[in-house]
Amino acid sequence: HITFPRTPETFPMRHSRLLLMPLALVALAACHDDGVSVNARPPLGGVRFINAVPDGGPVDIRMIDQVEWSASSVNGTAVGLAFRAGTIHWATEAKARHIRVFPNDSSLAIATQVLLDTTVTIEADKNVTLMLVGSQAAGGHVSFVQINDDPAPSATEVAVRLVNATATGQVPASADGYITTDSTSALPASPTFAAVGPLS
C-alpha cells in the first residue's frame, strides 16, 4: 500500500469540484418539468382495405396526407395486398383523407405508378371497409366501394352483407345472394339479397 502525501495544490482543486456538483444538480432540477406532455388523440374511425381487383397483382394502399393515425395495406409481409386479401381495421383519424393505390413491384418504375388517387371522408367512431374494385388491364381503372361495417351484431348473431365487386359492363351485371342453414338443402325460393348491382 503506497500513500501519497496531499499537497496544498491538490486539495483546493478537489474541494472546488465537490462544491460544483450541488450547483449542477440544482441547475438540472430547475430545468425539470413535472408535467407530462401527451399529444391529444384525434377523433378516430376504423379503416380496412380489401383488394378485389382480379386481373392485377398485389397493391400498396397508402394515406398520403399524414403519417400518424393513417390506415395502410401493410399486412405483415412485403408482397403487397394480394387479390382477395384484406387488412384489419386500422385506427384512422376521422376527416377527409387523401389515398393513393400503387402496384406492388420491385421495379421503381412500376411501383411509383398511381393506380388510384382519391379522397375518402372517414367518420369518427365508425368502422368502414374500402374495397378496391375494377380492372388494372389497359383501358381499365380501379376505385373504392365504401362499405359501412357498423353496427356490430350482438353476441348471439352474425352479420351478413353481399357486395357485388363486378364493375359496370362486366358479367354478371347483378348478383343474387341466398342464406341457407346448411350446404345440402335447396336454395330458398327468393334470394335474401336480390339483384345487387355492380359496385353496390
C-alpha positions as CSV (number, residue, x, y, z in Angstrom):
1,H,0.0,0.0,0.0
2,I,1.5,3.3,-1.1
3,T,0.3,6.6,0.3
4,F,1.0,9.9,-1.5
5,P,1.0,13.0,0.7
6,R,-1.7,15.5,-0.1
7,T,-0.1,18.7,-1.4
8,P,-1.7,22.1,-0.9
9,E,-2.3,22.3,-4.6
10,T,-4.4,19.2,-4.9
11,F,-6.8,19.7,-2.0
12,P,-8.4,23.0,-3.2
13,M,-8.9,21.6,-6.7
14,R,-10.8,18.5,-5.4
15,H,-12.7,20.6,-2.9
16,S,-13.8,23.1,-5.6
17,R,-15.0,20.2,-7.8
18,L,-17.1,18.9,-5.0
19,L,-18.6,22.3,-4.4
20,L,-19.7,22.5,-8.1
21,M,-21.6,19.2,-8.0
22,P,-24.6,20.6,-6.0
23,L,-24.7,23.6,-8.3
24,A,-25.1,21.3,-11.3
25,L,-27.8,19.3,-9.6
26,V,-29.7,22.5,-8.7
27,A,-29.5,23.6,-12.4
28,L,-30.8,20.2,-13.5
29,A,-33.7,20.4,-11.1
30,A,-34.6,23.9,-12.3
31,C,-34.9,22.6,-15.9
32,H,-37.1,19.6,-14.9
33,D,-40.8,19.8,-15.7
34,D,-43.1,17.7,-13.5
35,G,-45.9,17.8,-16.2
36,V,-46.2,15.2,-18.9
37,S,-46.8,16.3,-22.4
38,V,-49.0,13.9,-24.4
39,N,-50.4,14.5,-27.9
40,A,-54.2,14.6,-27.9
41,R,-55.8,11.7,-29.7
42,P,-57.9,12.9,-32.6
43,P,-61.4,11.6,-33.4
44,L,-60.8,8.1,-34.9
45,G,-62.6,5.7,-37.2
46,G,-61.6,2.2,-38.3
47,V,-60.5,1.6,-41.9
48,R,-59.9,-1.8,-43.5
49,F,-58.8,-2.4,-47.1
50,I,-59.7,-5.4,-49.3
51,N,-58.2,-6.0,-52.8
52,A,-61.0,-7.2,-55.1
53,V,-59.2,-6.5,-58.4
54,P,-58.9,-9.9,-60.1
55,D,-56.6,-9.0,-63.0
56,G,-53.8,-7.2,-61.3
57,G,-51.0,-8.1,-58.9
58,P,-50.7,-7.1,-55.3
59,V,-51.1,-3.4,-54.5
60,D,-49.9,-0.9,-51.9
61,I,-52.6,1.4,-50.5
62,R,-51.4,4.4,-48.5
63,M,-52.9,7.5,-46.9
64,I,-50.5,10.2,-48.1
65,D,-51.8,13.3,-46.3
66,Q,-50.1,12.4,-42.9
67,V,-48.1,9.7,-41.3
68,E,-49.8,9.3,-37.9
69,W,-53.3,7.8,-37.5
70,S,-53.3,6.6,-41.1
71,A,-54.5,3.3,-42.5
72,S,-52.5,1.4,-45.0
73,S,-52.4,-2.0,-46.7
74,V,-49.5,-3.3,-44.6
75,N,-50.3,-6.9,-43.7
76,G,-47.1,-8.1,-42.2
77,T,-45.5,-9.1,-45.5
78,A,-43.5,-7.3,-48.1
79,V,-45.6,-8.6,-51.1
80,G,-48.4,-6.0,-51.0
81,L,-52.1,-6.7,-50.6
82,A,-53.0,-9.6,-52.9
83,F,-56.3,-10.2,-54.7
84,R,-59.0,-11.3,-52.1
85,A,-56.7,-10.3,-49.2
86,G,-57.7,-7.8,-46.6
87,T,-56.3,-5.9,-43.6
88,I,-57.5,-5.3,-40.1
89,H,-59.5,-2.2,-39.2
90,W,-56.7,0.4,-38.7
91,A,-57.3,3.3,-36.2
92,T,-57.5,6.3,-38.6
93,E,-58.0,10.0,-38.0
94,A,-61.6,10.8,-38.9
95,K,-61.7,13.5,-41.7
96,A,-61.2,13.7,-45.4
97,R,-58.2,11.5,-46.2
98,H,-56.1,11.5,-49.3
99,I,-55.4,8.0,-50.5
100,R,-53.3,6.5,-53.3
101,V,-53.0,3.0,-54.7
102,F,-49.8,1.7,-56.2
103,P,-48.8,-1.6,-57.9
104,N,-46.5,-3.6,-55.6
105,D,-43.4,-4.3,-57.6
106,S,-39.6,-4.4,-57.1
107,S,-39.2,-2.1,-60.1
108,L,-39.3,1.6,-59.1
109,A,-40.7,2.5,-62.5
110,I,-43.7,0.2,-61.8
111,A,-44.1,0.8,-58.1
112,T,-44.4,4.5,-58.5
113,Q,-47.3,4.3,-60.9
114,V,-50.5,5.7,-59.3
115,L,-53.5,3.4,-60.0
116,L,-55.9,5.5,-57.9
117,D,-55.7,8.9,-56.4
118,T,-58.8,9.8,-54.4
119,T,-60.1,11.4,-51.2
120,V,-62.4,9.5,-48.8
121,T,-64.1,11.0,-45.8
122,I,-63.7,8.8,-42.6
123,E,-66.3,9.3,-39.9
124,A,-65.5,9.2,-36.2
125,D,-66.4,6.1,-34.2
126,K,-67.4,4.1,-37.3
127,N,-65.7,1.1,-39.0
128,V,-65.6,1.1,-42.8
129,T,-64.2,-1.2,-45.4
130,L,-62.7,0.3,-48.6
131,M,-62.8,-2.5,-51.2
132,L,-60.7,-1.9,-54.2
133,V,-62.5,-2.9,-57.4
134,G,-62.2,-2.6,-61.1
135,S,-59.5,-3.6,-63.6
136,Q,-55.8,-2.9,-64.0
137,A,-55.9,-4.0,-67.6
138,A,-55.2,-1.5,-70.3
139,G,-58.1,1.0,-70.5
140,G,-59.4,-0.1,-67.1
141,H,-59.4,1.7,-63.9
142,V,-59.8,0.9,-60.2
143,S,-61.9,2.6,-57.5
144,F,-63.1,2.0,-53.9
145,V,-66.5,0.7,-52.9
146,Q,-67.1,2.0,-49.4
147,I,-68.8,-0.5,-47.0
148,N,-70.2,0.5,-43.7
149,D,-69.2,-2.1,-41.1
150,D,-71.4,-0.9,-38.3
151,P,-73.3,-1.7,-36.2
152,A,-71.7,-4.9,-34.9
153,P,-74.1,-7.8,-34.3
154,S,-74.9,-9.0,-30.8
155,A,-73.1,-11.8,-29.1
156,T,-75.6,-14.4,-30.4
157,E,-75.8,-13.2,-34.0
158,V,-73.7,-12.8,-37.1
159,A,-74.0,-10.1,-39.8
160,V,-74.0,-11.0,-43.5
161,R,-73.5,-8.5,-46.3
162,L,-73.4,-9.1,-50.0
163,V,-71.2,-6.8,-52.1
164,N,-71.0,-7.1,-55.9
165,A,-67.5,-6.2,-56.9
166,T,-68.2,-6.6,-60.6
167,A,-67.6,-3.4,-62.5
168,T,-70.3,-1.9,-64.7
169,G,-70.4,-3.6,-68.1
170,Q,-68.8,-6.8,-66.8
171,V,-70.6,-10.1,-66.4
172,P,-72.7,-10.7,-64.3
173,A,-74.5,-7.4,-64.3
174,S,-76.2,-8.2,-61.0
175,A,-76.0,-10.9,-58.4
176,D,-78.4,-12.7,-56.1
177,G,-77.4,-13.9,-52.7
178,Y,-79.0,-16.7,-50.6
179,I,-78.7,-17.6,-47.0
180,T,-79.2,-21.2,-46.0
181,T,-78.8,-23.1,-42.8
182,D,-76.8,-25.9,-44.3
183,S,-75.0,-26.9,-47.6
184,T,-77.4,-29.7,-48.6
185,S,-80.8,-28.1,-48.6
186,A,-82.3,-26.5,-51.7
187,L,-81.9,-22.7,-52.0
188,P,-84.8,-20.6,-50.7
189,A,-87.5,-19.7,-53.3
190,S,-86.5,-16.0,-53.1
191,P,-82.9,-14.6,-52.7
192,T,-82.0,-12.9,-49.4
193,F,-80.2,-10.3,-51.5
194,A,-81.9,-9.7,-54.8
195,A,-80.3,-8.2,-57.9
196,V,-77.4,-6.5,-56.2
197,G,-76.0,-4.2,-58.9
198,P,-72.3,-3.7,-59.8
199,L,-70.2,-2.0,-57.2
200,S,-73.0,-1.9,-54.7
